[in-house]
Amino acid sequence: MRTGNAVFGALPATALACAWISSAASAVPAERPGSAAFSACAACHSLDGSNGTGPSLKGIMGRTSGTVPGFRYSRAMKSAAITWDEASLDRYLADPQEVVPGNIMAFSGVADAPERAEIIAYLKTVR
C-alpha cells in the first residue's frame, strides 16, 4: 500500500531547494542602471576591451577619440581629438555626424536626453 509519505517526504527537500535557488538569484547583482539603454550600442561596441564593428568602449571616459589600439578609425575621428567626458559624449551621442563630420559610425544618434544620460552613466562604470 502506498502512502502520501513519499510525496510529502520530498516536500522539505523541494522547499529547501527553492529557498536556495531564490537566495542564489538574489545574490546575483542587479542589472546596472543604463545597461538596458546601452544594449543598442552593444551591437557594435564591446565593454571588455575587444574591438568589433566599433571600438571597445571600456575605459572611454577621459580617453581621446580615435585612440583604441587595433581599431581602424576614420580619418575624421582620428583627427577630432575629442576627450570623452559626460558633455562630449552627450553631444556625440545626440548627433554623431554633426560632432564629427565624416565619421563612419552608421548610427543617427539618441534623441532622448534621459536615455543618453543613462548610457553615459553606464559607460562611467566600465573601466
Backbone as a printed PyTorch tensor [residue, N CA C, xyz], in Angstrom:
tensor([[[  0.8420,  -1.1670,   0.0000],
         [  0.0000,   0.0000,   0.0000],
         [  0.8920,   1.2360,   0.0000]],

        [[  0.5530,   2.1780,  -0.8510],
         [  1.3500,   3.3950,  -0.9930],
         [  0.7080,   4.4960,  -0.1660]],

        [[  1.5280,   5.2070,   0.5750],
         [  1.0100,   6.3220,   1.3670],
         [  1.5000,   7.6250,   0.7670]],

        [[  1.0110,   8.6960,   1.2830],
         [  1.4280,  10.0120,   0.8190],
         [  2.7930,  10.4020,   1.3410]],

        [[  3.4210,   9.5900,   2.1840],
         [  4.7090,   9.9630,   2.7790],
         [  5.7970,  10.1890,   1.7350]],

        [[  5.8010,   9.3990,   0.6660],
         [  6.8420,   9.5730,  -0.3410],
         [  6.7450,  10.9490,  -0.9810]],

        [[  5.5360,  11.3800,  -1.2410],
         [  5.3540,  12.6900,  -1.8370],
         [  5.6490,  13.7770,  -0.8240]],

        [[  5.0760,  13.6450,   0.3590],
         [  5.2770,  14.6830,   1.3740],
         [  6.6820,  14.6520,   1.9540]],

        [[  7.3230,  13.5050,   1.9130],
         [  8.6930,  13.4210,   2.3940],
         [  9.6370,  14.2230,   1.5120]],

        [[  9.2890,  14.3770,   0.2610],
         [ 10.1270,  15.1410,  -0.6710],
         [  9.8860,  16.6330,  -0.5520]],

        [[  8.7880,  17.0180,   0.0340],
         [  8.4490,  18.4360,   0.1350],
         [  9.4990,  19.2610,   0.8560]],

        [[ 10.0000,  18.8420,   2.0230],
         [ 11.0180,  19.6810,   2.6730],
         [ 12.2630,  19.8760,   1.8050]],

        [[ 12.6910,  18.8450,   1.1110],
         [ 13.8590,  18.9780,   0.2460],
         [ 13.5580,  19.9320,  -0.9100]],

        [[ 12.3670,  19.8270,  -1.4740],
         [ 11.9740,  20.7190,  -2.5550],
         [ 11.8980,  22.1540,  -2.0680]],

        [[ 11.3040,  22.3460,  -0.9110],
         [ 11.2000,  23.6910,  -0.3380],
         [ 12.5850,  24.2610,  -0.0700]],

        [[ 13.4700,  23.4160,   0.4270],
         [ 14.8360,  23.8510,   0.7050],
         [ 15.5460,  24.2380,  -0.5900]],

        [[ 15.3730,  23.4440,  -1.6360],
         [ 15.9910,  23.7530,  -2.9270],
         [ 15.4570,  25.0600,  -3.4880]],

        [[ 14.1450,  25.2720,  -3.3770],
         [ 13.5520,  26.5200,  -3.8650],
         [ 14.0800,  27.7160,  -3.0780]],

        [[ 14.2210,  27.5560,  -1.7830],
         [ 14.7540,  28.6420,  -0.9590],
         [ 16.1910,  28.9480,  -1.3590]],

        [[ 16.9870,  27.8840,  -1.6330],
         [ 18.3720,  28.0890,  -2.0250],
         [ 18.4370,  28.7960,  -3.3780]],

        [[ 17.6260,  28.3670,  -4.3520],
         [ 17.6220,  28.9900,  -5.6760],
         [ 17.2080,  30.4440,  -5.5510]],

        [[ 16.2070,  30.7100,  -4.7400],
         [ 15.7330,  32.0810,  -4.5540],
         [ 16.8220,  32.9520,  -3.9470]],

        [[ 17.5300,  32.4400,  -2.9370],
         [ 18.5770,  33.2490,  -2.3150],
         [ 19.7640,  33.4010,  -3.2480]],

        [[ 20.0600,  32.3970,  -4.0550],
         [ 21.1550,  32.4950,  -5.0080],
         [ 20.8380,  33.5290,  -6.0760]],

        [[ 19.5970,  33.5590,  -6.5140],
         [ 19.2020,  34.5340,  -7.5240],
         [ 19.3120,  35.9460,  -6.9810]],

        [[ 18.9810,  36.1430,  -5.7200],
         [ 19.0740,  37.4840,  -5.1530],
         [ 20.5200,  37.8840,  -4.9050]],

        [[ 21.4480,  36.9250,  -4.8850],
         [ 22.8620,  37.2460,  -4.6900],
         [ 23.4960,  37.7420,  -5.9850]],

        [[ 22.8560,  37.4830,  -7.1170],
         [ 23.3570,  37.9740,  -8.4000],
         [ 23.1380,  39.4800,  -8.4390]],

        [[ 24.1630,  40.2580,  -8.8030],
         [ 23.9950,  41.7040,  -8.8270],
         [ 22.8760,  42.1140,  -9.7720]],

        [[ 22.1290,  43.1030,  -9.3700],
         [ 21.0610,  43.6160, -10.2170],
         [ 21.6780,  44.2600, -11.4500]],

        [[ 20.9240,  44.3130, -12.5170],
         [ 21.3820,  44.9620, -13.7410],
         [ 21.7540,  46.4080, -13.4100]],

        [[ 22.9290,  46.8280, -13.8680],
         [ 23.3700,  48.1920, -13.5680],
         [ 22.5060,  49.1910, -14.3180]],

        [[ 22.2150,  50.3220, -13.6830],
         [ 21.4350,  51.3560, -14.3690],
         [ 22.1150,  51.7630, -15.6730]],

        [[ 21.3350,  51.8650, -16.7180],
         [ 21.8580,  52.2520, -18.0140],
         [ 22.2240,  51.0980, -18.9140]],

        [[ 22.3250,  49.8850, -18.3500],
         [ 22.7280,  48.7530, -19.1890],
         [ 21.6810,  48.4440, -20.2530]],

        [[ 20.4140,  48.6450, -19.9470],
         [ 19.3690,  48.4160, -20.9550],
         [ 19.4860,  49.4440, -22.0790]],

        [[ 19.7420,  50.6900, -21.7200],
         [ 19.9000,  51.7360, -22.7370],
         [ 21.1420,  51.4630, -23.5890]],

        [[ 22.1760,  50.9070, -22.9880],
         [ 23.4120,  50.6090, -23.7110],
         [ 23.2480,  49.4390, -24.6850]],

        [[ 22.2170,  48.6380, -24.5220],
         [ 22.0790,  47.4310, -25.3420],
         [ 22.1000,  47.7230, -26.8440]],

        [[ 21.5760,  48.8700, -27.2700],
         [ 21.6430,  49.2220, -28.6960],
         [ 23.0870,  49.4410, -29.1350]],

        [[ 23.9020,  49.9860, -28.2600],
         [ 25.3140,  50.2390, -28.5620],
         [ 26.0980,  48.9240, -28.6430]],

        [[ 25.6540,  47.9460, -27.8370],
         [ 26.3640,  46.6690, -27.7350],
         [ 26.3560,  45.8820, -29.0320]],

        [[ 25.5090,  46.2530, -29.9720],
         [ 25.5120,  45.5770, -31.2660],
         [ 26.8570,  45.7790, -31.9740]],

        [[ 27.5220,  46.8910, -31.7100],
         [ 28.8020,  47.1930, -32.3660],
         [ 29.9690,  47.3860, -31.4060]],

        [[ 29.6870,  47.7580, -30.1580],
         [ 30.7380,  48.1050, -29.1980],
         [ 30.7730,  47.1370, -28.0260]],

        [[ 31.9600,  46.6570, -27.6910],
         [ 32.1190,  45.7980, -26.5220],
         [ 32.5280,  46.6460, -25.3230]],

        [[ 32.4720,  46.0320, -24.1730],
         [ 32.9400,  46.6760, -22.9410],
         [ 34.0680,  45.8740, -22.3100]],

        [[ 34.5730,  44.8830, -23.0490],
         [ 35.5980,  44.0100, -22.4790],
         [ 36.9980,  44.2740, -23.0400]],

        [[ 37.1330,  45.3240, -23.8360],
         [ 38.4350,  45.6520, -24.3950],
         [ 38.6420,  45.1400, -25.8050]],

        [[ 37.7380,  44.2880, -26.2860],
         [ 37.8960,  43.7870, -27.6560],
         [ 37.1280,  44.6820, -28.6280]],

        [[ 37.6990,  44.8530, -29.7930],
         [ 37.0570,  45.6610, -30.8260],
         [ 36.1570,  44.7790, -31.6800]],

        [[ 35.0850,  45.3690, -32.1570],
         [ 34.1730,  44.6840, -33.0670],
         [ 33.9640,  45.5820, -34.2630]],

        [[ 32.7060,  45.7490, -34.6440],
         [ 32.3850,  46.6850, -35.7040],
         [ 32.7990,  48.0900, -35.2910]],

        [[ 32.6430,  48.3660, -33.9950],
         [ 33.0880,  49.6280, -33.4140],
         [ 34.1740,  49.3490, -32.3910]],

        [[ 34.8610,  50.3840, -31.9430],
         [ 35.9120,  50.1790, -30.9420],
         [ 35.3190,  49.8240, -29.5850]],

        [[ 36.1080,  49.1680, -28.7510],
         [ 35.6710,  48.8800, -27.3930],
         [ 35.4340,  50.2030, -26.6600]],

        [[ 34.4120,  50.2250, -25.8460],
         [ 34.1300,  51.4260, -25.0570],
         [ 34.5850,  51.2720, -23.6030]],

        [[ 35.3100,  50.2060, -23.3340],
         [ 35.8650,  50.0190, -21.9950],
         [ 36.8320,  51.1550, -21.7020]],

        [[ 36.6230,  51.8540, -20.6020],
         [ 37.5080,  52.9370, -20.2120],
         [ 37.4210,  54.1680, -21.0840]],

        [[ 36.2740,  54.4070, -21.6900],
         [ 36.1400,  55.5390, -22.6160],
         [ 36.2830,  56.8930, -21.9310]],

        [[ 35.8570,  57.0050, -20.6850],
         [ 35.8940,  58.3040, -20.0040],
         [ 37.3460,  58.7750, -19.8500]],

        [[ 37.6300,  59.9580, -20.3880],
         [ 38.9680,  60.5300, -20.3150],
         [ 39.8680,  60.1510, -21.4770]],

        [[ 39.4010,  59.2400, -22.3210],
         [ 40.1940,  58.8020, -23.4700],
         [ 40.0090,  59.7880, -24.6250]],

        [[ 41.0040,  59.9030, -25.4770],
         [ 40.9290,  60.7510, -26.6600],
         [ 40.3150,  59.9470, -27.8010]],

        [[ 39.4420,  60.5880, -28.5600],
         [ 38.7850,  59.9170, -29.6830],
         [ 39.8150,  59.3700, -30.6670]],

        [[ 39.4780,  58.2270, -31.2420],
         [ 40.3230,  57.6470, -32.2800],
         [ 41.5980,  57.0020, -31.8040]],

        [[ 41.6450,  56.5600, -30.5300],
         [ 42.9120,  56.0570, -29.9990],
         [ 42.8900,  54.6210, -29.4750]],

        [[ 41.8090,  53.8830, -29.6480],
         [ 41.7930,  52.4980, -29.1610],
         [ 42.7160,  51.6660, -30.0590]],

        [[ 43.7210,  51.0250, -29.4720],
         [ 44.6490,  50.2280, -30.2710],
         [ 43.9260,  49.1260, -31.0480]],

        [[ 44.3330,  48.9530, -32.2780],
         [ 43.8000,  47.8680, -33.0910],
         [ 42.5000,  48.1700, -33.8080]],

        [[ 41.9160,  49.3370, -33.5750],
         [ 40.6860,  49.6700, -34.2850],
         [ 41.0070,  50.6160, -35.4250]],

        [[ 40.4060,  50.3800, -36.5610],
         [ 40.6510,  51.1970, -37.7550],
         [ 39.6100,  52.3310, -37.8160]],

        [[ 40.0130,  53.4940, -37.3540],
         [ 39.1370,  54.6660, -37.3030],
         [ 39.1260,  55.4140, -38.6320]],

        [[ 38.0610,  56.1820, -38.8150],
         [ 38.0240,  57.0930, -39.9570],
         [ 39.0410,  58.2110, -39.7080]],

        [[ 39.4620,  58.8390, -40.7700],
         [ 40.3700,  59.9770, -40.6530],
         [ 39.7190,  61.0680, -39.7870]],

        [[ 38.4050,  61.2680, -39.9770],
         [ 37.6780,  62.3030, -39.2300],
         [ 37.7430,  62.0510, -37.7300]],

        [[ 37.5390,  60.8000, -37.3030],
         [ 37.5520,  60.5050, -35.8650],
         [ 38.9570,  60.6160, -35.3020]],

        [[ 39.9430,  60.1630, -36.0510],
         [ 41.3290,  60.2730, -35.5700],
         [ 41.7360,  61.7250, -35.3890]],

        [[ 41.2990,  62.5920, -36.2790],
         [ 41.7140,  63.9920, -36.1950],
         [ 40.8090,  64.8410, -35.2990]],

        [[ 39.7050,  64.2940, -34.8220],
         [ 38.7700,  65.0720, -33.9890],
         [ 39.3770,  65.4590, -32.6390]],

        [[ 40.2320,  64.6250, -32.0950],
         [ 40.9160,  64.8840, -30.8220],
         [ 39.9530,  65.3070, -29.7040]],

        [[ 38.8450,  64.5820, -29.5840],
         [ 37.8760,  64.8500, -28.5090],
         [ 38.2900,  64.0450, -27.2940]],

        [[ 38.3070,  64.6670, -26.1460],
         [ 38.4860,  63.9260, -24.9040],
         [ 37.0930,  63.5770, -24.4150]],

        [[ 36.8160,  62.2650, -24.3200],
         [ 35.4760,  61.8230, -23.9550],
         [ 35.2000,  62.0480, -22.4760]],

        [[ 34.1750,  62.8270, -22.2210],
         [ 33.6530,  63.0460, -20.8790],
         [ 32.1370,  63.1110, -21.0090]],

        [[ 31.4460,  63.4240, -19.9370],
         [ 29.9820,  63.4400, -19.9880],
         [ 29.4520,  64.3950, -21.0650]],

        [[ 29.9970,  65.5930, -21.1030],
         [ 29.4930,  66.6060, -22.0480],
         [ 29.7870,  66.2270, -23.4960]],

        [[ 31.0220,  65.7750, -23.7820],
         [ 31.3620,  65.4360, -25.1690],
         [ 30.6080,  64.1880, -25.6350]],

        [[ 30.4480,  63.2140, -24.7520],
         [ 29.6810,  62.0300, -25.1220],
         [ 28.2130,  62.3770, -25.3550]],

        [[ 27.6730,  63.2670, -24.5390],
         [ 26.2790,  63.6660, -24.7100],
         [ 26.0830,  64.3150, -26.0810]],

        [[ 26.9660,  65.2210, -26.4440],
         [ 26.8680,  65.8740, -27.7580],
         [ 27.0100,  64.8510, -28.8900]],

        [[ 28.0130,  63.9780, -28.7560],
         [ 28.2700,  62.9960, -29.8040],
         [ 27.1120,  62.0060, -29.9430]],

        [[ 26.6160,  61.4960, -28.8320],
         [ 25.5190,  60.5290, -28.9000],
         [ 24.2410,  61.1560, -29.4530]],

        [[ 24.0700,  62.4600, -29.2610],
         [ 22.8850,  63.1440, -29.7870],
         [ 22.9370,  63.2080, -31.3140]],

        [[ 24.1230,  63.4660, -31.8710],
         [ 24.2430,  63.5870, -33.3300],
         [ 25.6980,  63.3620, -33.7410]],

        [[ 26.0920,  62.1000, -33.9070],
         [ 27.4920,  61.7850, -34.2190],
         [ 28.0270,  62.4860, -35.4670]],

        [[ 27.2210,  62.6170, -36.5040],
         [ 27.6970,  63.2390, -37.7450],
         [ 27.8950,  64.7440, -37.6040]],

        [[ 27.1150,  65.3640, -36.7410],
         [ 27.2950,  66.8000, -36.5270],
         [ 28.5640,  67.0750, -35.7220]],

        [[ 28.8380,  66.2400, -34.7350],
         [ 30.0070,  66.4430, -33.8720],
         [ 31.2990,  66.0610, -34.5910]],

        [[ 31.2710,  64.9640, -35.3250],
         [ 32.4530,  64.5340, -36.0770],
         [ 32.0070,  64.2520, -37.5220]],

        [[ 31.9160,  65.3230, -38.3260],
         [ 31.5150,  65.1360, -39.7270],
         [ 32.4820,  64.1910, -40.4380]],

        [[ 31.9300,  63.2380, -41.1490],
         [ 32.7630,  62.2930, -41.8850],
         [ 33.1250,  61.0440, -41.1080]],

        [[ 32.6640,  60.9220, -39.8450],
         [ 32.9480,  59.6780, -39.1270],
         [ 32.1380,  58.5620, -39.7750]],

        [[ 32.5760,  57.3420, -39.5970],
         [ 31.9390,  56.2320, -40.3040],
         [ 30.9570,  55.4370, -39.4520]],

        [[ 30.6620,  55.9170, -38.2560],
         [ 29.6980,  55.2060, -37.4210],
         [ 28.3100,  55.3210, -38.0500]],

        [[ 27.7420,  54.1870, -38.3780],
         [ 26.4170,  54.1480, -39.0140],
         [ 25.3400,  54.1920, -37.9360]],

        [[ 25.2030,  55.3370, -37.3210],
         [ 24.2460,  55.5000, -36.2330],
         [ 23.8010,  56.9500, -36.2400]],

        [[ 22.5070,  57.1700, -36.2240],
         [ 21.9980,  58.5440, -36.3340],
         [ 21.9700,  59.2920, -35.0150]],

        [[ 22.1180,  58.6050, -33.9070],
         [ 22.1440,  59.2680, -32.6200],
         [ 20.9820,  58.8860, -31.7280]],

        [[ 21.0390,  59.3640, -30.5010],
         [ 19.9990,  59.1190, -29.4940],
         [ 19.3630,  60.4640, -29.2020]],

        [[ 18.1460,  60.6580, -29.6560],
         [ 17.4600,  61.9450, -29.4880],
         [ 17.0350,  62.2030, -28.0400]],

        [[ 16.7440,  61.1350, -27.3130],
         [ 16.2130,  61.2550, -25.9550],
         [ 17.3270,  61.5600, -24.9420]],

        [[ 17.3220,  62.7720, -24.3780],
         [ 18.3800,  63.1900, -23.4410],
         [ 18.4780,  62.2860, -22.2120]],

        [[ 17.3660,  61.8810, -21.5820],
         [ 17.4900,  60.9710, -20.4380],
         [ 18.1150,  59.6230, -20.8170]],

        [[ 17.8340,  59.1350, -22.0020],
         [ 18.4380,  57.8790, -22.4430],
         [ 19.9410,  58.0520, -22.6450]],

        [[ 20.3540,  59.1800, -23.2260],
         [ 21.7920,  59.4520, -23.3750],
         [ 22.4590,  59.5170, -22.0110]],

        [[ 21.7980,  60.1500, -21.0620],
         [ 22.3580,  60.2580, -19.7050],
         [ 22.5310,  58.8740, -19.0810]],

        [[ 21.5890,  57.9750, -19.3330],
         [ 21.7050,  56.6010, -18.8120],
         [ 22.8970,  55.8800, -19.4350]],

        [[ 23.0470,  56.0300, -20.7340],
         [ 24.1660,  55.3820, -21.4280],
         [ 25.4950,  55.9080, -20.8850]],

        [[ 25.5850,  57.2040, -20.7190],
         [ 26.8180,  57.8260, -20.2230],
         [ 27.1030,  57.3840, -18.7910]],

        [[ 26.0890,  57.3650, -17.9590],
         [ 26.2690,  56.9040, -16.5730],
         [ 26.7750,  55.4580, -16.5550]],

        [[ 26.2330,  54.6550, -17.4300],
         [ 26.6660,  53.2510, -17.5220],
         [ 28.1190,  53.1640, -17.9810]],

        [[ 28.4740,  53.9290, -19.0120],
         [ 29.8480,  53.9010, -19.5100],
         [ 30.8520,  54.3500, -18.4460]],

        [[ 30.4250,  55.2350, -17.5690],
         [ 31.3250,  55.6850, -16.4920],
         [ 31.6780,  54.5640, -15.5310]],

        [[ 30.8640,  53.5050, -15.4800],
         [ 31.1210,  52.4040, -14.5570],
         [ 32.0280,  51.3410, -15.1550]],

        [[ 32.3020,  51.4400, -16.4670],
         [ 33.0780,  50.4150, -17.1590],
         [ 34.5170,  50.9030, -17.3030]],

        [[ 35.3940,  50.3150, -16.5340],
         [ 36.8000,  50.7380, -16.5290],
         [ 37.6970,  49.6420, -17.0300]]])
